Amino acid sequence: MKTKTKPAKGKKKRDDRPINDLQRRFCELVVAGHKAGRAYELAGYSSRGVAADAHAARLVTNGKVAAYLETLREAASKAADFTRDDLVGYLVQVIKTPVGEVGEKSQLAQRVKVDAEGGFLVEMPSKIQAAKQLAEVMGWNKPQEVKVDLSEKLQDIIGRVRRS
């Protein structure tokens, strides 16, 4: 017979707890521009390298962490006076604007050089890079699976212990 257990009086359920200091620092570092795995390390978690990447990928799917990340991102975009929608619009413009239509005064012109004949050479952002960034911003990419194989290291440790 199965029985349901109730949390002890006075104790909060796991879902009722606010995010902790490490999670808060992780979110701040991600919004500041660090990759999730590096932010995980810098926040003070003990995992490093591939393990930190895996833990960070799991942490960003935590509902409260994801909500806090979104709150920080919204605050940052308001402070920068450049919203997520502005970024999406810019990326779409990069992708859709024909190269021949980008002039020296275009907001898409990254670099303008005057050639020997007095004409302009205009460099615009990469359409492929803009498409990749748009897919990331819109969440169109599948989450990346990180496989961590600790068995080899464990075998090395066991071998060393046996030899000593």
C-alpha positions as CSV (number, residue, x, y, z in Angstrom):
1,M,0.0,0.0,0.0
2,K,1.4,3.4,-1.0
3,T,0.9,6.4,1.2
4,K,1.5,10.0,0.5
5,T,3.7,12.0,2.8
6,K,3.2,15.6,3.7
7,P,6.1,18.0,4.3
8,A,6.8,18.7,7.9
9,K,5.1,21.7,9.4
10,G,7.0,24.9,9.0
11,K,9.1,23.5,6.2
12,K,8.6,24.9,2.7
13,K,8.1,22.6,-0.3
14,R,11.0,22.6,-2.7
15,D,8.9,24.6,-5.2
16,D,8.1,27.3,-2.7
17,R,11.7,28.3,-2.2
18,P,13.1,31.4,-3.9
19,I,16.2,31.0,-6.0
20,N,19.4,30.8,-3.9
21,D,22.4,33.1,-4.1
22,L,24.4,30.8,-6.5
23,Q,21.4,30.7,-8.9
24,R,21.0,34.4,-8.6
25,R,24.7,35.0,-9.4
26,F,24.6,32.5,-12.3
27,C,21.6,34.4,-13.8
28,E,23.4,37.8,-13.5
29,L,26.5,36.3,-15.2
30,V,24.5,34.9,-18.0
31,V,22.7,38.2,-18.6
32,A,26.1,40.0,-18.4
33,G,27.2,37.9,-21.5
34,H,28.9,34.8,-20.1
35,K,28.2,31.4,-21.7
36,A,26.1,29.3,-19.3
37,G,28.8,26.8,-18.4
38,R,31.3,29.6,-17.6
39,A,28.7,31.5,-15.6
40,Y,28.0,28.3,-13.7
41,E,31.7,28.1,-12.7
42,L,32.1,31.8,-11.9
43,A,28.9,31.8,-9.8
44,G,30.7,29.5,-7.4
45,Y,29.5,26.0,-8.2
46,S,32.1,23.3,-7.9
47,S,31.7,21.6,-11.4
48,R,34.1,22.6,-14.1
49,G,34.3,22.2,-17.9
50,V,31.9,19.8,-19.6
51,A,30.2,19.0,-16.3
52,A,29.6,22.7,-15.6
53,D,28.1,23.0,-19.1
54,A,25.7,20.1,-18.4
55,H,24.7,21.4,-15.0
56,A,24.2,24.9,-16.5
57,A,22.0,23.5,-19.3
58,R,19.8,21.8,-16.7
59,L,19.8,24.9,-14.4
60,V,18.4,27.2,-17.1
61,T,15.4,24.9,-17.5
62,N,14.5,25.3,-13.8
63,G,11.3,27.4,-13.8
64,K,12.3,29.9,-11.2
65,V,15.8,30.4,-12.7
66,A,14.3,30.8,-16.2
67,A,11.8,33.4,-14.8
68,Y,14.6,35.3,-13.1
69,L,16.7,35.2,-16.2
70,E,13.8,36.7,-18.2
71,T,13.3,39.4,-15.6
72,L,17.0,40.4,-15.7
73,R,16.9,40.3,-19.5
74,E,13.9,42.6,-19.7
75,A,15.4,45.0,-17.2
76,A,18.7,45.0,-19.2
77,S,16.9,45.7,-22.5
78,K,14.9,48.5,-20.9
79,A,18.1,50.1,-19.6
80,A,19.8,49.7,-23.0
81,D,16.6,51.1,-24.7
82,F,17.0,48.1,-27.1
83,T,14.5,45.4,-26.7
84,R,14.5,41.7,-27.8
85,D,11.9,42.7,-30.5
86,D,14.4,45.4,-31.7
87,L,17.1,42.7,-32.0
88,V,14.7,40.3,-33.8
89,G,13.7,43.1,-36.2
90,Y,17.3,44.0,-36.9
91,L,18.3,40.4,-37.6
92,V,15.3,39.9,-39.9
93,Q,16.3,43.1,-41.7
94,V,19.9,41.7,-42.2
95,I,18.6,38.5,-43.5
96,K,16.0,39.9,-45.9
97,T,17.7,43.0,-47.3
98,P,19.4,42.4,-50.6
99,V,23.2,43.1,-50.5
100,G,22.9,45.6,-53.4
101,E,20.4,47.7,-51.4
102,V,22.8,48.4,-48.5
103,G,24.2,51.9,-49.1
104,E,26.8,53.9,-47.2
105,K,24.1,55.5,-45.0
106,S,22.2,52.3,-44.2
107,Q,22.0,51.2,-40.6
108,L,23.1,47.8,-41.9
109,A,26.5,49.2,-43.1
110,Q,29.2,48.0,-40.7
111,R,32.1,49.4,-42.7
112,V,32.3,51.8,-45.6
113,K,35.4,52.3,-47.7
114,V,35.9,54.6,-50.6
115,D,37.4,52.8,-53.6
116,A,40.0,54.2,-56.1
117,E,37.2,55.3,-58.4
118,G,35.3,57.3,-55.7
119,G,32.7,54.6,-55.2
120,F,31.7,53.0,-52.0
121,L,32.5,49.5,-50.7
122,V,29.9,48.7,-48.1
123,E,30.3,45.7,-45.7
124,M,27.1,44.4,-44.0
125,P,26.6,41.8,-41.3
126,S,26.7,38.2,-42.3
127,K,23.3,36.8,-43.3
128,I,24.3,33.4,-42.1
129,Q,25.4,34.6,-38.7
130,A,22.2,36.7,-38.4
131,A,20.1,33.6,-39.2
132,K,22.0,31.6,-36.5
133,Q,21.6,34.3,-33.9
134,L,17.9,34.7,-34.8
135,A,17.3,31.0,-34.4
136,E,19.0,31.2,-30.9
137,V,17.1,34.3,-29.8
138,M,13.8,32.8,-30.9
139,G,14.5,29.4,-29.3
140,W,14.3,27.5,-32.5
141,N,17.5,25.5,-31.8
142,K,17.1,22.1,-30.1
143,P,18.8,22.0,-26.7
144,Q,22.3,20.6,-27.0
145,E,22.8,17.3,-25.3
146,V,26.0,17.0,-23.3
147,K,27.2,13.6,-22.6
148,V,29.6,13.2,-19.7
149,D,31.7,10.1,-19.5
150,L,33.2,9.7,-16.1
151,S,33.9,6.0,-16.3
152,E,37.4,6.4,-17.7
153,K,38.5,8.6,-14.9
154,L,37.0,6.2,-12.4
155,Q,38.9,3.4,-14.0
156,D,42.1,5.4,-13.7
157,I,41.5,6.1,-10.1
158,I,40.8,2.4,-9.3
159,G,44.0,1.4,-11.2
160,R,46.0,3.9,-9.2
161,V,44.6,2.7,-5.9
162,R,45.3,-0.9,-6.8
163,R,48.9,-0.2,-7.7
164,S,49.6,1.6,-4.4
